[in-house]
Every structure is written in structure tokens, then in C-alpha cells.
């Protein structure tokens, strides 16, 4: 299973294929990982800009050319992990765009090595980050 590294988040090929389908259907996208309960614990996919991010959010990186955000309080509990996005069959969160495809995004974590950790820049607050337009073609190289 090939993974694409983009800062503190990576995506499996299966997740990238779903993102490509969603980009074609909905245009630019964004993701948010919430520390909430129930459905809010899954990665949520929205049209770019639909969810307002601010000082209580941080940008983890990009997958498939789309920015990924997380609440700062959740990030502060787990700063030394890499977030891995994948796809699971069946409908997940009804508010996330991929639910119409009868799949849902899931996330897992893995510890960062000391070498990886030393290469990361500090995370930036959501309001400090100007959300770029997502590419309609996934970024499939490890130099993103």
C-alpha cells in the first residue's frame, strides 16, 4: 500500500481515489479531524471553505491537494503522530461528502520517528493559513 506524505498526514491510494472522485463532483475540498464524539471523531470532508477554521484549529498538511485541519486542543494531546487517512466500506458520517459513495474516511495514527519529528515546522493556526485551491489531480509524490 503506497502512501503519500504531506506533513503530518498521509493518505492511502484508496483514500486518494475517493478524493479524486469527490474533487470531480464537488470541486475544491477540505478535511477536518474533530475530537468530538460519535460521528465527529471521523475525518470530515467538506467543500473548501464550508467549515470556517480559526485560531482554535491547526493545519496538519494536505492530502490529494486538499488541506487537512484539526482542533488545536486535540493536536496538543498527540503532536508526535502521523495521521493516516484510509477508506472503509459503508456509510459513515452523513455530513461528510463521501457518504454518498457508501464509503467513509477513517484515520489511524502511527508514532513519528525522531528523524521525522525533527523535520517538521511548527503547526500554524487556521486563521493564519490561507486555504489554497485544491488540485483536481491528486499529488502522488512524496515531495508534497
C-alpha positions as a LaTeX table, in Angstrom:
\begin{tabular}{lrrr}
\hline
Residue & $x$ (\AA) & $y$ (\AA) & $z$ (\AA) \\
\hline
Unk1 & 0.00 & 0.00 & 0.00 \\
Unk2 & 1.69 & 3.18 & $-1.22$ \\
Unk3 & 1.30 & 6.27 & 0.94 \\
Unk4 & 1.76 & 9.92 & 0.06 \\
Unk5 & 3.47 & 12.01 & 2.73 \\
Unk6 & 2.29 & 15.56 & 3.23 \\
Unk7 & 3.50 & 16.98 & 6.51 \\
Unk8 & 1.64 & 15.35 & 9.45 \\
Unk9 & $-0.94$ & 13.49 & 7.37 \\
Unk10 & $-0.75$ & 10.74 & 4.73 \\
Unk11 & $-3.37$ & 9.04 & 2.59 \\
Unk12 & $-3.62$ & 5.55 & 1.19 \\
Unk13 & $-4.19$ & 5.03 & $-2.53$ \\
Unk14 & $-7.80$ & 4.04 & $-1.78$ \\
Unk15 & $-8.40$ & 7.33 & 0.05 \\
Unk16 & $-6.77$ & 9.31 & $-2.79$ \\
Unk17 & $-9.05$ & 7.64 & $-5.35$ \\
Unk18 & $-12.13$ & 8.69 & $-3.38$ \\
Unk19 & $-10.76$ & 12.23 & $-3.04$ \\
Unk20 & $-10.29$ & 12.36 & $-6.83$ \\
Unk21 & $-13.94$ & 11.36 & $-7.35$ \\
Unk22 & $-15.11$ & 13.96 & $-4.84$ \\
Unk23 & $-12.99$ & 16.70 & $-6.44$ \\
Unk24 & $-14.59$ & 15.99 & $-9.81$ \\
Unk25 & $-18.07$ & 16.12 & $-8.32$ \\
Unk26 & $-17.78$ & 18.96 & $-5.78$ \\
Unk27 & $-14.70$ & 20.97 & $-6.70$ \\
Unk28 & $-12.10$ & 22.09 & $-4.12$ \\
Unk29 & $-12.28$ & 20.26 & $-0.78$ \\
Unk30 & $-11.00$ & 20.46 & 2.77 \\
Unk31 & $-10.82$ & 17.99 & 5.67 \\
Unk32 & $-11.24$ & 18.45 & 9.40 \\
Unk33 & $-10.43$ & 15.95 & 12.15 \\
Unk34 & $-12.57$ & 16.63 & 15.18 \\
Unk35 & $-12.00$ & 15.43 & 18.70 \\
Unk36 & $-15.75$ & 15.20 & 19.19 \\
Unk37 & $-17.83$ & 12.17 & 19.99 \\
Unk38 & $-19.90$ & 9.95 & 17.74 \\
Unk39 & $-19.57$ & 10.79 & 14.05 \\
Unk40 & $-17.38$ & 13.81 & 14.78 \\
Unk41 & $-14.39$ & 11.56 & 15.52 \\
Unk42 & $-14.07$ & 10.60 & 11.83 \\
Unk43 & $-12.31$ & 12.74 & 9.24 \\
Unk44 & $-14.88$ & 15.07 & 7.73 \\
Unk45 & $-14.73$ & 16.14 & 4.08 \\
Unk46 & $-16.33$ & 19.46 & 3.12 \\
Unk47 & $-16.35$ & 21.80 & 0.15 \\
Unk48 & $-13.40$ & 24.15 & 0.59 \\
Unk49 & $-14.34$ & 27.00 & 2.92 \\
Unk50 & $-17.64$ & 25.48 & 4.10 \\
Unk51 & $-16.20$ & 24.93 & 7.57 \\
Unk52 & $-14.59$ & 28.04 & 8.96 \\
Unk53 & $-11.23$ & 27.39 & 10.61 \\
Unk54 & $-9.70$ & 29.77 & 13.11 \\
Unk55 & $-7.25$ & 30.12 & 15.96 \\
Unk56 & $-8.63$ & 27.00 & 17.63 \\
Unk57 & $-7.59$ & 24.89 & 14.61 \\
Unk58 & $-4.23$ & 23.88 & 13.13 \\
Unk59 & $-3.29$ & 22.78 & 9.63 \\
Unk60 & $-1.76$ & 19.29 & 9.55 \\
Unk61 & $-0.92$ & 19.24 & 5.86 \\
Unk62 & $-2.59$ & 18.21 & 2.62 \\
Unk63 & $-3.87$ & 15.00 & 1.10 \\
Unk64 & $-4.82$ & 14.82 & $-2.54$ \\
Unk65 & $-4.04$ & 18.52 & $-2.75$ \\
Unk66 & $-6.66$ & 19.40 & $-0.11$ \\
Unk67 & $-5.86$ & 20.96 & 3.29 \\
Unk68 & $-6.40$ & 18.97 & 6.49 \\
Unk69 & $-7.18$ & 20.74 & 9.76 \\
Unk70 & $-7.61$ & 19.59 & 13.36 \\
Unk71 & $-8.61$ & 21.31 & 16.57 \\
Unk72 & $-5.57$ & 22.69 & 18.38 \\
Unk73 & $-6.60$ & 21.05 & 21.66 \\
Unk74 & $-6.70$ & 17.61 & 20.04 \\
Unk75 & $-3.37$ & 18.21 & 18.29 \\
Unk76 & $-1.71$ & 19.22 & 21.57 \\
Unk77 & $-2.56$ & 15.78 & 23.02 \\
Unk78 & $-0.97$ & 13.98 & 20.05 \\
Unk79 & 1.73 & 16.11 & 18.40 \\
Unk80 & 4.14 & 13.20 & 17.81 \\
Unk81 & 1.95 & 11.12 & 15.49 \\
Unk82 & 1.37 & 10.84 & 11.77 \\
Unk83 & $-2.30$ & 10.74 & 10.78 \\
Unk84 & $-3.10$ & 8.08 & 8.17 \\
Unk85 & $-6.32$ & 8.54 & 6.16 \\
Unk86 & $-7.93$ & 5.48 & 4.61 \\
Unk87 & $-11.35$ & 4.39 & 3.35 \\
Unk88 & $-13.82$ & 1.92 & 4.86 \\
Unk89 & $-16.88$ & 0.47 & 3.17 \\
Unk90 & $-20.33$ & 1.57 & 4.26 \\
Unk91 & $-21.83$ & 4.90 & 5.10 \\
Unk92 & $-20.12$ & 6.77 & 7.91 \\
Unk93 & $-20.81$ & 10.37 & 8.79 \\
Unk94 & $-23.80$ & 11.65 & 6.90 \\
Unk95 & $-22.36$ & 15.20 & 6.91 \\
Unk96 & $-19.15$ & 14.21 & 5.11 \\
Unk97 & $-19.23$ & 14.30 & 1.29 \\
Unk98 & $-18.04$ & 10.73 & 0.70 \\
Unk99 & $-21.12$ & 9.29 & 2.43 \\
Unk100 & $-22.95$ & 9.47 & $-0.93$ \\
Unk101 & $-20.45$ & 6.92 & $-2.28$ \\
Unk102 & $-21.28$ & 4.41 & 0.51 \\
Unk103 & $-17.77$ & 4.70 & 1.93 \\
Unk104 & $-16.27$ & 6.76 & 4.73 \\
Unk105 & $-12.88$ & 8.15 & 5.62 \\
Unk106 & $-11.17$ & 6.69 & 8.66 \\
Unk107 & $-7.99$ & 7.79 & 10.36 \\
Unk108 & $-5.30$ & 5.90 & 12.20 \\
Unk109 & $-2.13$ & 7.15 & 13.80 \\
Unk110 & 1.42 & 5.95 & 13.95 \\
Unk111 & 4.27 & 7.36 & 16.04 \\
Unk112 & 6.70 & 9.68 & 14.29 \\
Unk113 & 10.36 & 8.73 & 14.35 \\
Unk114 & 12.80 & 11.18 & 15.96 \\
Unk115 & 14.12 & 11.91 & 12.47 \\
Unk116 & 10.65 & 12.69 & 11.11 \\
Unk117 & 9.77 & 14.82 & 14.14 \\
Unk118 & 12.93 & 16.90 & 13.73 \\
Unk119 & 11.98 & 17.87 & 10.16 \\
Unk120 & 8.54 & 19.31 & 10.90 \\
Unk121 & 7.85 & 23.00 & 11.13 \\
Unk122 & 5.52 & 24.22 & 13.89 \\
Unk123 & 1.84 & 23.94 & 13.02 \\
Unk124 & 0.07 & 27.14 & 12.06 \\
Unk125 & $-3.31$ & 28.28 & 13.33 \\
Unk126 & $-6.22$ & 28.01 & 10.92 \\
Unk127 & $-6.74$ & 31.76 & 10.64 \\
Unk128 & $-3.04$ & 32.18 & 9.71 \\
Unk129 & $-3.38$ & 29.78 & 6.83 \\
Unk130 & $-4.79$ & 30.98 & 3.55 \\
Unk131 & $-6.60$ & 27.90 & 2.26 \\
Unk132 & $-5.31$ & 27.13 & $-1.26$ \\
Unk133 & $-7.46$ & 25.83 & $-4.05$ \\
Unk134 & $-7.32$ & 22.04 & $-4.19$ \\
Unk135 & $-5.86$ & 20.44 & $-7.27$ \\
Unk136 & $-8.22$ & 18.31 & $-9.34$ \\
Unk137 & $-5.37$ & 15.85 & $-9.69$ \\
Unk138 & $-4.01$ & 14.20 & $-6.55$ \\
Unk139 & $-0.45$ & 14.91 & $-5.55$ \\
Unk140 & 1.14 & 11.48 & $-5.71$ \\
Unk141 & 4.76 & 12.19 & $-4.91$ \\
Unk142 & 6.41 & 12.19 & $-1.53$ \\
Unk143 & 7.76 & 15.70 & $-2.10$ \\
Unk144 & 4.43 & 17.47 & $-1.48$ \\
\hline
\end{tabular}
